Amino acid sequence: MIVALMMLLLLLGGSLSSAESDQLHHPLGDPPPLDHSAHDADMKHEDSGLHERHSQEAVTSMAETHAHLGPHFRWTTLRAANLADQERAAVIVTALRKSLEPYHDYRKAIDDGYEPFLPNVKQPHYHFTSKWRGFKSAFRFSPEQPTSLLYKKTADGYELEGAMFTAPKRVDENALNKRIPLSVAQWHAHVNICLPPKREVKTADWTEFGPKGSILTESECNTVDGRWVPQLFGWMIHVYPFRDSVEGIWSH
């Protein structure tokens, strides 16, 4: 379980080597990401309990209603609408919708390397993440190969809802726009995170620390001897290709 979490972190997040090995360490994607991947260098050496804690909080916070409006989220700037972008986004949705068809059966997703993240933690949306696809997303964007699949739990399994794409945290908005047009959708990142001192991980007050904590600035973090992380994982974006409207497809 711990190894899976470490890989998930690796994929969701980062960049690779000093610039790239960052990514190889983090479900949610320079080089590699599931942005739950290559945080900062010192995060590579954190104990597994902390990795699991902040990974869980980051993933569940993405799923909570309106949580994405909080101070620990950064969003790309929405650009002016234009026909070319709308057409490009439609092509992406069509390709994604077709590629997801087999995964209405969640067991097929598991067979193909998508692993459920925190399946025993109650969530509105469950991320089934592919380490390999997350790694590849650090280098290129493929509408047919999202880093994660999004499911909701049902009485007898899971129902497919959509997908999540990831990108390295080092990339700028122009690079993100080349993947998915920023006039149609917004990528998000988990930012301004204060992690507790390593010696206090097991007893830390997680209403104060972490992706949902009350500490919002580096100076506040320093006063409690915390570890400041400007951006915890890489960039992420959710897509719901089976919905009826453009707004619904690209909703947060």
Backbone as numpy.savetxt, mean C-alpha at the origin, in Angstrom:
# Nx Ny Nz CAx CAy CAz Cx Cy Cz
4.93 -16.70 9.28 4.10 -15.50 9.28 4.97 -14.25 9.28
6.02 -14.26 10.11 6.88 -13.09 10.20 7.58 -12.84 8.87
8.04 -13.93 8.24 8.72 -13.77 6.94 7.77 -13.19 5.93
6.53 -13.66 5.93 5.54 -13.14 4.99 5.30 -11.67 5.24
5.25 -11.26 6.50 5.01 -9.86 6.83 6.18 -9.00 6.37
7.39 -9.52 6.57 8.55 -8.75 6.15 8.53 -8.54 4.64
8.18 -9.60 3.92 8.12 -9.48 2.47 7.01 -8.55 2.05
5.91 -8.59 2.79 4.80 -7.71 2.46 5.24 -6.29 2.64
5.93 -6.03 3.70 6.41 -4.69 3.97 7.31 -4.28 2.83
8.13 -5.20 2.43 9.08 -4.93 1.36 8.37 -4.51 0.12
7.35 -5.27 -0.25 6.68 -5.01 -1.51 5.89 -3.75 -1.50
5.26 -3.44 -0.42 4.41 -2.27 -0.38 5.17 -1.01 -0.42
6.34 -1.02 -0.18 6.93 0.23 0.01 8.07 0.77 -0.68
9.02 0.60 -1.04 10.11 1.34 -1.20 10.96 1.64 -2.29
12.10 1.53 -2.22 13.03 1.85 -3.26 14.15 0.89 -3.40
15.06 0.40 -3.47 15.94 -0.76 -3.48 17.31 -0.30 -3.15
18.23 -0.79 -2.87 19.58 -0.36 -2.66 19.58 0.90 -1.91
20.58 1.48 -1.73 20.49 2.70 -0.98 19.38 3.42 -1.58
19.29 3.25 -2.76 18.19 3.84 -3.40 17.26 2.80 -3.82
17.74 1.61 -3.82 16.94 0.54 -4.32 16.74 -0.61 -3.37
17.61 -0.88 -2.55 17.42 -1.98 -1.65 16.35 -1.64 -0.69
16.02 -0.40 -0.63 14.95 0.08 0.21 13.71 -0.71 -0.07
13.43 -0.94 -1.29 12.24 -1.60 -1.67 12.25 -3.05 -1.40
13.35 -3.65 -1.56 13.42 -5.05 -1.36 13.12 -5.40 0.03
12.88 -4.48 0.84 12.55 -4.83 2.20 11.12 -4.53 2.53
10.29 -4.26 1.96 8.97 -3.95 2.52 7.88 -4.88 2.03
1.77 -5.19 1.46 1.24 -5.49 0.59 1.28 -4.84 -0.10
1.36 -4.23 0.65 0.82 -3.31 -0.06 1.69 -2.91 -0.45
4.85 -1.61 -3.51 5.65 -1.22 -3.81 6.22 -0.81 -3.94
14.12 1.66 -6.12 13.20 1.75 -6.36 13.25 0.46 -6.40
13.33 0.24 -6.62 13.10 -1.02 -7.13 12.28 -1.62 -6.22
11.98 -2.42 -5.84 10.89 -3.18 -5.39 10.01 -2.65 -4.39
8.92 -2.89 -4.38 8.02 -2.57 -3.37 6.93 -3.39 -2.93
6.30 -3.77 -2.15 4.91 -4.06 -1.88 4.69 -3.10 -0.83
4.76 -2.03 -0.87 5.10 -1.11 0.11 4.78 -1.49 1.44
4.82 -2.42 1.52 4.88 -2.76 2.89 6.28 -3.34 2.84
7.62 -2.55 2.11 8.98 -3.01 1.69 10.20 -2.36 2.21
10.64 -1.45 1.64 11.92 -1.02 2.00 11.91 0.22 2.77
11.40 0.28 3.86 11.31 1.54 4.54 12.67 2.16 4.56
12.94 2.85 5.66 14.23 3.48 5.82 15.22 2.44 6.30
16.49 2.77 6.16 17.52 1.78 6.48 17.38 1.22 7.88
17.11 2.05 8.85 17.08 1.49 10.19 15.84 0.64 10.42
14.82 0.79 9.58 13.63 -0.02 9.73 13.89 -1.45 9.32
14.94 -1.67 8.54 15.26 -3.02 8.12 15.62 -3.87 9.33
16.07 -3.20 10.39 16.57 -3.94 11.54 15.60 -3.93 12.72
14.41 -3.39 12.54 13.44 -3.38 13.62 13.01 -4.78 13.95
12.53 -4.99 15.17 12.10 -6.34 15.48 10.80 -6.66 14.77
10.55 -7.95 14.59 9.42 -8.40 13.80 8.09 -7.95 14.38
8.01 -7.82 15.68 6.76 -7.39 16.31 6.34 -6.01 15.85
7.32 -5.12 15.75 7.01 -3.76 15.30 6.60 -3.76 13.85
7.29 -4.54 13.01 6.92 -4.64 11.61 5.46 -5.06 11.50
5.10 -6.06 12.25 3.73 -6.56 12.16 2.74 -5.51 12.63
3.11 -4.80 13.69 2.20 -3.79 14.24 1.94 -2.67 13.26
2.99 -2.04 12.73 2.73 -0.88 11.87 2.23 -1.30 10.51
2.55 -2.51 10.07 2.00 -2.99 8.81 0.49 -3.17 8.95
0.09 -3.75 10.05 -1.33 -3.97 10.30 -2.07 -2.65 10.37
-1.52 -1.69 11.09 -2.19 -0.41 11.23 -2.28 0.33 9.91
-1.22 0.26 9.11 -1.23 0.94 7.82 -2.28 0.35 6.90
-2.33 -0.98 6.84 -3.29 -1.63 5.95 -4.71 -1.41 6.40
-4.98 -1.57 7.69 -6.34 -1.39 8.18 -6.76 0.07 8.09
-5.83 1.00 8.24 -6.20 2.41 8.15 -6.63 2.78 6.74
-6.07 2.10 5.72 -6.48 2.37 4.34 -7.92 1.95 4.12
-8.37 0.95 4.86 -9.69 0.39 4.63 -10.78 1.08 5.43
-10.40 1.79 6.47 -11.40 2.41 7.33 -12.05 3.62 6.66
-13.34 3.76 6.88 -14.08 4.87 6.29 -13.48 6.21 6.69
-13.14 7.01 5.70 -12.63 8.36 5.89 -11.24 8.42 6.54
-10.66 7.27 6.87 -9.34 7.29 7.49 -8.32 7.92 6.56
-8.57 7.78 5.26 -7.62 8.30 4.28 -7.57 9.81 4.26
-8.47 10.46 5.00 -8.48 11.91 5.06 -7.59 12.43 6.18
-7.01 11.53 6.96 -6.25 11.92 8.13 -4.88 12.49 7.83
-4.19 12.97 8.86 -2.90 13.65 8.72 -1.74 12.75 8.34
-1.93 11.44 8.43 -0.85 10.52 8.08 -0.94 10.04 6.64
-1.79 10.69 5.85 -1.90 10.35 4.43 -1.45 11.53 3.59
-0.73 11.23 2.52 -0.37 12.24 1.52 -0.98 11.80 0.20
-1.58 12.74 -0.51 -2.24 12.43 -1.78 -1.59 13.20 -2.91
-1.52 12.60 -4.07 -1.04 13.33 -5.24 -2.06 14.40 -5.61
-1.57 15.44 -6.25 -2.44 16.55 -6.64 -3.30 16.14 -7.84
-4.60 16.38 -7.72 -5.52 16.05 -8.80 -5.33 17.04 -9.95
-5.04 16.55 -11.13 -4.79 17.42 -12.29 -6.05 17.68 -13.09
-5.97 18.62 -13.99 -7.13 18.99 -14.80 -7.56 17.84 -15.70
-8.86 17.62 -15.77 -9.40 16.53 -16.58 -9.15 16.77 -18.06
-8.89 15.68 -18.80 -8.72 15.80 -20.24 -9.06 14.46 -20.89
-9.43 14.50 -22.14 -9.91 13.32 -22.83 -8.83 12.24 -22.96
-7.60 12.63 -23.24 -6.53 11.66 -23.42 -6.33 10.82 -22.15
-6.36 11.49 -21.01 -6.21 10.76 -19.75 -7.39 9.84 -19.47
-8.57 10.31 -19.80 -9.76 9.49 -19.58 -9.70 8.22 -20.43
-9.24 8.38 -21.65 -9.12 7.22 -22.54 -8.04 6.25 -22.05
-6.95 6.81 -21.58 -5.87 5.96 -21.06 -6.32 5.21 -19.81
-7.05 5.90 -18.94 -7.56 5.26 -17.72 -8.55 4.16 -18.06
-9.37 4.37 -19.09 -10.34 3.35 -19.51 -9.64 2.10 -20.02
-8.53 2.28 -20.72 -7.75 1.14 -21.21 -7.18 0.34 -20.03
-6.70 1.06 -19.01 -6.17 0.40 -17.82 -7.25 -0.42 -17.12
-8.43 0.17 -16.97 -9.53 -0.51 -16.29 -9.95 -1.75 -17.06
-10.03 -1.64 -18.37 -10.43 -2.79 -19.19 -9.42 -3.93 -19.05
-8.15 -3.59 -19.10 -7.11 -4.61 -18.96 -7.13 -5.24 -17.57
-7.31 -4.42 -16.56 -7.35 -4.92 -15.19 -8.56 -5.82 -14.98
-9.70 -5.37 -15.45 -10.94 -6.14 -15.28 -10.79 -7.54 -15.89
-10.21 -7.59 -17.08 -10.02 -8.88 -17.75 -9.05 -9.77 -16.97
-7.96 -9.18 -16.49 -6.95 -9.97 -15.79 -7.45 -10.48 -14.44
-8.43 -9.79 -13.86 -8.94 -10.18 -12.54 -10.01 -11.27 -12.61
-10.54 -11.54 -13.76 -11.65 -12.49 -13.88 -11.38 -13.82 -13.16
-10.20 -14.43 -13.34 -9.96 -15.72 -12.67 -9.97 -15.62 -11.15
-9.73 -14.40 -10.64 -9.56 -14.24 -9.20 -10.85 -13.96 -8.45
-11.97 -14.08 -9.16 -13.23 -14.08 -8.42 -13.25 -15.28 -7.48
-12.50 -16.29 -7.85 -12.25 -17.43 -6.97 -10.97 -17.13 -6.20
-11.10 -16.78 -4.93 -9.94 -16.36 -4.15 -8.89 -17.47 -4.03
-9.33 -18.72 -4.17 -8.38 -19.82 -4.10 -7.43 -19.82 -5.29
-7.91 -19.37 -6.43 -7.07 -19.23 -7.61 -6.01 -18.14 -7.37
-6.42 -17.08 -6.69 -5.48 -16.01 -6.36 -4.35 -16.55 -5.48
-4.72 -17.34 -4.49 -3.71 -17.92 -3.60 -2.79 -18.85 -4.38
-3.36 -19.65 -5.27 -2.56 -20.56 -6.09 -1.55 -19.80 -6.95
-1.92 -18.58 -7.36 -1.06 -17.78 -8.22 -0.13 -16.86 -7.43
-0.04 -17.05 -6.12 0.93 -16.31 -5.33 0.42 -15.10 -4.59
-0.88 -14.86 -4.59 -1.45 -13.75 -3.81 -1.77 -14.26 -2.41
-1.09 -13.74 -1.41 -1.24 -14.21 -0.05 -2.09 -13.24 0.78
-3.10 -13.75 1.49 -3.95 -12.88 2.31 -3.16 -12.27 3.46
-3.30 -10.96 3.64 -2.60 -10.26 4.70 -3.53 -10.05 5.89
-3.11 -10.53 7.06 -3.89 -10.40 8.28 -5.33 -10.89 8.11
-5.52 -12.11 7.64 -6.87 -12.62 7.40 -7.73 -12.73 8.66
-7.09 -12.80 9.82 -7.85 -12.94 11.06 -8.14 -11.61 11.75
-7.72 -10.51 11.12 -8.03 -9.18 11.64 -9.22 -8.63 10.86
-10.25 -8.20 11.55 -11.46 -7.72 10.88 -11.15 -6.46 10.07
-11.48 -6.50 8.78 -11.21 -5.37 7.90 -12.33 -5.25 6.87
-12.64 -4.04 6.42 -13.61 -3.87 5.34 -13.11 -4.47 4.04
-11.78 -4.38 3.80 -11.16 -4.91 2.59 -9.92 -5.70 3.00
-9.75 -6.87 2.42 -8.59 -7.70 2.71 -7.64 -7.68 1.51
-6.37 -7.43 1.80 -5.35 -7.39 0.75 -4.73 -8.77 0.57
-4.83 -9.30 -0.63 -4.11 -10.52 -1.00 -2.94 -10.03 -1.85
-1.73 -10.19 -1.34 -0.57 -9.55 -1.95 0.39 -10.54 -2.60
0.89 -10.17 -3.76 1.88 -10.97 -4.47 3.26 -10.32 -4.31
4.16 -11.00 -3.64 5.51 -10.45 -3.45 6.20 -10.22 -4.80
6.05 -11.19 -5.69 6.73 -11.09 -6.98 6.19 -9.93 -7.82
4.86 -9.79 -7.87 4.28 -8.69 -8.66 4.60 -7.35 -8.00
4.66 -7.33 -6.69 5.05 -6.10 -6.00 6.47 -5.72 -6.32
7.35 -6.71 -6.38 8.74 -6.46 -6.73 8.84 -5.87 -8.13
8.14 -6.50 -9.07 8.22 -6.04 -10.46 7.63 -4.64 -10.63
6.67 -4.30 -9.78 6.04 -2.98 -9.92 7.00 -1.85 -9.59
8.11 -2.17 -8.96 9.11 -1.15 -8.66 9.79 -0.68 -9.93
9.77 -1.52 -10.96 10.49 -1.22 -12.20 9.58 -0.82 -13.35
8.31 -1.30 -13.29 7.43 -0.99 -14.41 5.98 -1.16 -13.97
5.07 -0.55 -14.74 3.65 -0.63 -14.43 2.96 -1.54 -15.42
2.20 -2.50 -14.89 1.42 -3.40 -15.74 0.00 -3.48 -15.21
-0.99 -3.00 -15.97 -2.38 -3.04 -15.52 -2.86 -4.46 -15.22
-2.23 -5.44 -15.86 -2.65 -6.83 -15.68 -2.04 -7.49 -14.44
-1.11 -6.81 -13.76 -0.43 -7.43 -12.64 -0.36 -6.50 -11.42
-1.47 -6.29 -10.76 -1.46 -5.45 -9.56 -0.69 -6.12 -8.44
-0.18 -5.32 -7.53 0.54 -5.85 -6.37 -0.39 -6.64 -5.45
-1.60 -6.11 -5.23 -2.55 -6.77 -4.33 -3.93 -6.84 -4.95
-4.68 -7.85 -4.52 -6.10 -7.96 -4.85 -6.90 -7.59 -3.61
-8.03 -6.95 -3.80 -8.86 -6.51 -2.68 -10.12 -7.34 -2.60
-10.35 -7.93 -1.45 -11.52 -8.78 -1.24 -12.31 -8.32 -0.02
-13.58 -8.64 0.02 -14.34 -8.52 1.26 -14.70 -9.93 1.70
-14.72 -10.12 3.00 -14.97 -11.46 3.53 -16.45 -11.79 3.46
-16.75 -13.04 3.11 -18.12 -13.52 3.04 -18.26 -14.73 3.97
-19.46 -15.26 4.05 -19.70 -16.40 4.95 -18.89 -17.62 4.55
-18.62 -17.76 3.26 -17.91 -18.96 2.82 -16.59 -18.67 2.11
-16.03 -17.50 2.32 -14.76 -17.18 1.69 -14.56 -15.70 1.50
-14.25 -15.30 0.25 -13.98 -13.90 -0.06 -14.59 -13.53 -1.41
-15.04 -12.28 -1.50 -15.58 -11.75 -2.75 -14.64 -10.69 -3.30
-14.23 -10.83 -4.56 -13.31 -9.90 -5.18 -13.95 -8.53 -5.39
-13.22 -7.49 -5.00 -13.71 -6.12 -5.18 -12.83 -5.29 -6.11
-11.53 -5.49 -6.03 -10.66 -4.66 -6.85 -9.20 -5.03 -6.68
-8.34 -4.04 -6.86 -6.90 -4.29 -6.83 -6.16 -3.07 -6.32
-4.93 -3.29 -5.90 -4.07 -2.19 -5.48 -2.75 -2.26 -6.26
-2.35 -1.12 -6.80 -1.06 -0.99 -7.46 -0.11 -0.25 -6.51
1.18 -0.52 -6.62 2.17 0.16 -5.81 3.27 0.74 -6.69
3.99 1.71 -6.12 5.13 2.33 -6.81 6.15 2.74 -5.76
7.42 2.83 -6.12 8.45 3.20 -5.15 8.20 4.57 -4.54
8.57 4.74 -3.29 8.33 6.02 -2.64 9.21 7.14 -3.19
10.28 6.77 -3.85 11.19 7.79 -4.38 10.66 8.48 -5.63
9.68 7.91 -6.31 9.23 8.48 -7.58 8.41 9.75 -7.35
8.43 10.64 -8.33 7.67 11.88 -8.22 6.30 11.74 -8.89
5.53 12.80 -8.83 4.16 12.74 -9.36 4.14 12.56 -10.87
5.13 13.06 -11.57 5.15 12.86 -13.02 5.31 11.38 -13.36
6.11 10.68 -12.58 6.29 9.25 -12.80 5.01 8.49 -12.46
4.34 8.90 -11.40 3.07 8.26 -11.03 2.01 8.52 -12.10
2.05 9.71 -12.67 1.09 10.08 -13.71 1.27 9.22 -14.96
2.50 8.78 -15.22 2.74 7.92 -16.38 2.13 6.53 -16.16
1.98 6.14 -14.91 1.38 4.85 -14.60 -0.14 4.94 -14.67
-0.69 5.83 -13.90 -2.14 6.06 -13.89 -2.35 7.57 -13.88
-3.10 8.13 -14.81 -3.23 9.59 -14.93 -3.78 10.25 -13.67
-3.08 11.29 -13.23 -3.46 11.98 -12.00 -4.65 12.91 -12.16
-5.15 13.02 -13.36 -6.38 13.78 -13.55 -7.60 12.89 -13.30
-7.36 11.59 -13.23 -8.44 10.62 -13.05 -8.44 10.05 -11.63
-7.26 9.84 -11.08 -7.16 9.19 -9.77 -5.98 9.77 -8.99
-5.97 9.53 -7.69 -4.90 10.01 -6.83 -4.22 8.83 -6.12
-2.91 8.82 -6.17 -2.12 7.88 -5.40 -2.01 8.41 -3.97
-1.76 7.51 -3.01 -1.58 7.96 -1.64 -0.35 7.31 -1.02
0.15 7.95 0.04 1.29 7.43 0.79 1.04 7.64 2.27
1.66 6.79 3.09 1.58 6.93 4.55 2.77 7.77 5.01
2.49 8.91 5.61 3.56 9.87 5.92 3.52 10.32 7.38
4.62 10.97 7.77 4.74 11.59 9.09 4.42 10.60 10.22
5.19 9.52 10.23 4.97 8.45 11.20 6.05 8.50 12.28
5.63 8.45 13.52 6.57 8.37 14.64 6.50 6.95 15.21
7.61 6.23 15.13 7.68 4.89 15.70 8.28 4.98 17.10
7.85 4.15 18.01 8.36 4.22 19.38 9.82 3.78 19.47
10.50 4.14 20.55 11.86 3.64 20.76 11.83 2.12 20.73
12.87 1.49 20.21 12.87 0.04 20.08 12.66 -0.66 21.42
13.19 -0.08 22.46 13.07 -0.71 23.77 11.65 -0.65 24.32
10.78 0.16 23.68 9.42 0.33 24.18 8.36 -0.21 23.22
8.79 -0.96 22.23 7.85 -1.45 21.22 6.70 -2.23 21.85
7.01 -3.11 22.77 5.98 -3.98 23.35 5.02 -3.24 24.27
5.44 -2.12 24.80 4.59 -1.39 25.75 4.13 -0.04 25.21
4.43 0.24 23.96 4.12 1.56 23.38 2.62 1.86 23.35
2.30 3.13 23.45 0.92 3.59 23.33 0.65 3.85 21.85
-0.09 2.92 21.19 -0.28 3.02 19.75 -1.37 4.01 19.36
-1.93 4.69 20.33 -2.78 5.83 19.98 -1.89 7.06 19.76
-0.66 6.95 20.20 0.31 8.03 20.08 1.28 7.78 18.93
1.74 6.53 18.80 2.71 6.17 17.76 2.03 5.47 16.58
2.79 5.37 15.47 2.34 4.58 14.35 1.50 5.31 13.32
1.01 4.58 12.30 0.26 5.17 11.17 -1.08 5.79 11.56
-1.55 5.52 12.77 -2.80 6.15 13.22 -2.58 6.94 14.50
-1.30 7.20 14.84 -0.97 7.86 16.08 -1.20 9.36 16.08
-1.21 9.94 17.27 -1.49 11.37 17.43 -0.27 12.25 17.19
0.93 11.65 17.17 2.15 12.43 16.92 2.24 12.75 15.43
2.34 14.04 15.13 2.26 14.46 13.72 3.52 15.16 13.20
4.43 15.54 14.10 5.61 16.28 13.66 6.89 15.63 14.19
7.97 15.93 13.51 9.26 15.37 13.91 9.66 15.87 15.29
9.36 17.13 15.58 9.73 17.67 16.89 8.97 16.97 18.01
7.70 16.69 17.79 6.92 15.94 18.79 7.51 14.56 18.98
7.91 13.94 17.89 8.48 12.60 17.93 9.79 12.60 18.71
10.61 13.63 18.50 11.89 13.72 19.19 11.73 13.86 20.69
10.67 14.54 21.11 10.48 14.76 22.55 10.18 13.46 23.29
9.71 12.43 22.58 9.43 11.15 23.23 10.44 10.08 22.79
11.57 10.55 22.22 12.64 9.66 21.77 12.17 8.66 20.72
11.19 9.07 19.92 10.70 8.20 18.87 11.57 8.23 17.64
11.21 7.42 16.67 11.94 7.35 15.40 11.04 7.90 14.30
11.43 9.00 13.72 10.62 9.71 12.75 10.78 9.11 11.36
9.68 8.81 10.70 9.69 8.26 9.34 8.84 9.17 8.45
9.46 9.97 7.60 8.70 10.89 6.74 7.69 10.18 5.85
8.08 9.02 5.29 7.15 8.22 4.48 7.42 6.76 4.78
6.38 6.07 5.26 6.56 4.71 5.75 6.70 3.69 4.64
5.87 3.76 3.63 5.91 2.80 2.54 5.99 3.54 1.21
5.85 2.80 0.11 5.81 3.44 -1.20 4.42 3.99 -1.50
4.21 4.39 -2.74 2.92 4.91 -3.17 1.95 3.77 -3.47
0.67 4.01 -3.23 -0.36 3.00 -3.46 -1.59 3.64 -4.09
-2.35 2.81 -4.79 -3.61 3.28 -5.35 -4.57 2.10 -5.48
-5.81 2.30 -5.06 -6.83 1.26 -5.16 -7.70 1.49 -6.40
-8.09 0.40 -7.04 -8.96 0.48 -8.22 -10.05 -0.57 -8.08
-11.30 -0.18 -8.35 -12.44 -1.08 -8.24 -13.10 -1.20 -9.62
-12.52 -2.01 -10.51 -12.91 -2.03 -11.92 -14.31 -2.57 -12.22
-14.95 -3.22 -11.24 -16.27 -3.79 -11.49 -17.41 -2.84 -11.12
-17.08 -1.66 -10.64 -18.11 -0.69 -10.28 -18.67 -0.02 -11.53
-19.82 0.62 -11.36 -20.56 1.15 -12.52 -20.05 2.50 -13.03
-19.50 3.32 -12.16 -19.13 4.68 -12.57 -17.61 4.90 -12.48
-17.14 5.88 -13.22 -15.73 6.23 -13.17 -15.34 6.63 -11.76
-16.21 7.41 -11.12 -15.95 7.85 -9.76 -15.82 6.66 -8.82
-16.70 5.68 -8.99 -16.65 4.51 -8.14 -15.42 3.66 -8.38
-15.02 3.55 -9.62 -13.85 2.74 -9.99 -12.60 3.30 -9.33
-12.46 4.62 -9.32 -11.26 5.24 -8.81 -11.44 5.86 -7.43
-12.46 5.41 -6.71 -12.70 5.98 -5.38 -11.68 5.49 -4.39
-11.52 6.22 -3.30 -10.54 5.84 -2.29 -11.13 4.81 -1.35
